[in-house]
Amino acid sequence: METQNPKTTTTTTRAKSEEQFRQAVKLMPGGVNSPVRAFRSVQGTPVFIREGKGAVVTDVDGNTYIDLVGSYGPLILGHAPETVLVALTKAAGRGTSFGMPTELESKLARMVIDAVPSIGRVRMVNSGTEAVMSAIRLARAATGRDLVIKFAGGYHGHSDGLLVEAGSGAATLGVPSSPGVPAPLAGLTLTATYNELDTVRRCFEQHHERIACICVEPIAGNMNCVPPVKGFLEGLRELCDQHGALLIFDEVMTGFRVHRGGAQALYDVMPDLTCLGKILGGGLPCAAYGGSGNLMDNLAPEGPVYQAGTLSGNPLAMAAGTAVLTELEQPEIYEKLDTAASQLANGLRSAARRAGVDLLIQHVGSMFGVFFTRQKAVTNFDEARACDIEAFNRFFWAMLERGVLMPPSAFECWFLSTAHDSEVIERIIDAARDSLVQVAASDGASADDQAAQPAGSSAN
Ligand code: KE4
C-alpha cells in the first residue's frame, strides 16, 4: 500500500512500519520503550528499523536512510562496526553474565581512567539515568547536604529527583515535572538557567550550604546542541569551590564524543564527579560514574554509600565498549569527525541561504544541532523553545522522504560517526537543499493556514 505522507508531496511506502506500529501500541505504552521513538514530537508514525550498517539504516519496508540519530549518541563508529561485532561474538561465546568480577571490567575501567582526566576510580552501571542518580547520592553523602542544582532544559535521565522543573521563581525549590514524583523530593532540586551564572549564584545565596552539588551537561544536548558560553563552566567550578558543593559533569552524551577525554578535556574544567554512558557501551546498555579515589571509595563495599546492579559491568557491554575506546585511541578520528561536521555545517548554512530559510547551526565536533530561528545563538532552554518547531517538523519529514533520518525532535542533537564520510555528508546536504526549499514554500502555506486558524497552544 502506498501512503501519501501528509508532510510532503512525494510518496514512500512505509506500510510495514505502520502495521508494526499498530501491533506495538497494543503491547507497549505508545508502542515504544522510550518516548522519543514514538515520533509524537514530529506528529507521525515511527519508522521501524530492521538493520544498520555504517552510516545507513534500513527500515522494515526496505527503505534506506542516512542515519543522524546514531542511537542518540552511542554509535560514534557507525552501525555494526566490524571491531565491535568481533569483540561481541568472542565475548558471547564465553557466556553473557557471571555475577562475578571479570578482567573485562578492569580493562574498560583502566581505559576510562586513562582517558578522562578527573576520574581516578570508576563504577560501571547500566544506564545514564543510573549513573547520574548514583553520582548525586554519592555527592549528598560526601557533603552531608541534600539540595541539587540542575538547569532548565537539562536532561539527566528519569530518576525522580531530576524529573523536576523550576518553581515559581528563580532559585525556588522545584516542582515535579512528572506525575509520580513526590513534591517533597522535587523540592530538593533547584533549577537554574543554562549559561547564566547569576541564576546559580542566587541559588547559593538563598540556600547557602544546603547545596550538595551542581549537575550539568557541560555541552547541553537535550535542548538540542547548546554549548557553554565562555566562562560558564569555569564559573560553576568556582562557585562549587566557594560553597563546598561538588560539580557533577553529566558526560553521558559528551563523553568520548567531543574529545577522547570528554568535554572536561576539551574545555579544561575538572568536575568532582563525571557520568558517562552511550559511547562507553558501543550501543549496549552500559554507563559509569567516576571521580577521585577518595570520593569513590565512599561506595559500597569500600564505604557506606550503597549502589549495586546485577548486570553492571556486563561482559558483552565491556567487550563492546573496549573495542570502541580502542578504536578511538587513533587521534585522527576526532579530526575526521570535526571535518565532517564542519563540512555539514557549511553545506547546510549555504542551502538555507539559498532557500531563504532562517537556520542556525550549533555544533561541537560531531554533536550537531539545527535550529529554525533568526537568533544568532541559542544559549538556553527558553531560546531553544522560541525556535520554529513547526518548520523543524516539516524539515524532518522532507528529509525522511529524501532518505535522511533525523532524530524525531527539535530538542535532540544529530550525531555523526566515522562512517559519515565526505560523500555521505554531501548526500545529506543535497537532501537538505531540496527539503529547505520545500520548508520555505510550505512556510508560506503554513502561515496562511495559521492565519485562518484560531490561536492555540503548540503541541510542545
Ligand atoms: P539513559 O538512562 O537514557 O541511558 O541516559 C539518560 C541520559 C543522561 N544524561 C544525558 C546527558 C542524556 O542525554 C541522557 C539520555 N539521552 C536521551 C537523548 N537525548 C536518550 C534518548 C531516549 O531517552 O530515548
Boltz pocket constraint, residues with backbone or C-beta under 6 A from the ligand:
constraints:
  - pocket:
      binder: B
      contacts: [[A, 34], [A, 35], [A, 36], [A, 37], [A, 71], [A, 72], [A, 126], [A, 127], [A, 128], [A, 129], [A, 130], [A, 132], [A, 155], [A, 156], [A, 157], [A, 158], [A, 217], [A, 221], [A, 222], [A, 250], [A, 251], [A, 252], [A, 253], [A, 277], [A, 278], [A, 287], [A, 411], [A, 412]]
      max_distance: 6.0
